[in-house]
Amino acid sequence: MKRTILGLLAATLIAAAAPALADKTAGNVVDDNSINASVKAALVDATGVPSSQVNVETYKGVVLLAGFVETQAQKDAAGAAA
């Protein structure tokens, strides 16, 4: 009985997550990962940017920077590096 319930629960979770995963092809995932790595490397190399406090997310080639910086200049530098 427990196995049946756990199996149904797992199947429901997979079915719920499948549409979200179907939006990206394998090529999109590779491209996004490559872009993500490039942007993170550029943030590390940028002077005056606290790169450890800036998160980088990429979805279908669109880069989102999120995090906390102390000044507008740091924000501008992070955007320029991305």
Secondary structure as the mmCIF struct_conf table of DSSP 4:
data_model
#
loop_
_struct_conf.conf_type_id
_struct_conf.id
_struct_conf.beg_label_comp_id
_struct_conf.beg_label_asym_id
_struct_conf.beg_label_seq_id
_struct_conf.end_label_comp_id
_struct_conf.end_label_asym_id
_struct_conf.end_label_seq_id
HELX_RH_AL_P HELX_RH_AL_P1 LYS A 2 ALA A 22
TURN_TY1_P TURN_TY1_P1 ASP A 23 ASP A 23
BEND BEND1 LYS A 24 LYS A 24
HELX_RH_AL_P HELX_RH_AL_P2 ALA A 26 ASP A 45
BEND BEND2 ALA A 46 ALA A 46
TURN_TY1_P TURN_TY1_P2 THR A 47 GLY A 48
HELX_RH_3T_P HELX_RH_3T_P1 SER A 51 GLN A 53
STRN STRN1 VAL A 54 TYR A 59
TURN_TY1_P TURN_TY1_P3 LYS A 60 GLY A 61
STRN STRN2 VAL A 62 GLY A 67
BEND BEND3 GLU A 70 THR A 71
HELX_RH_AL_P HELX_RH_AL_P3 GLN A 72 ALA A 81
#
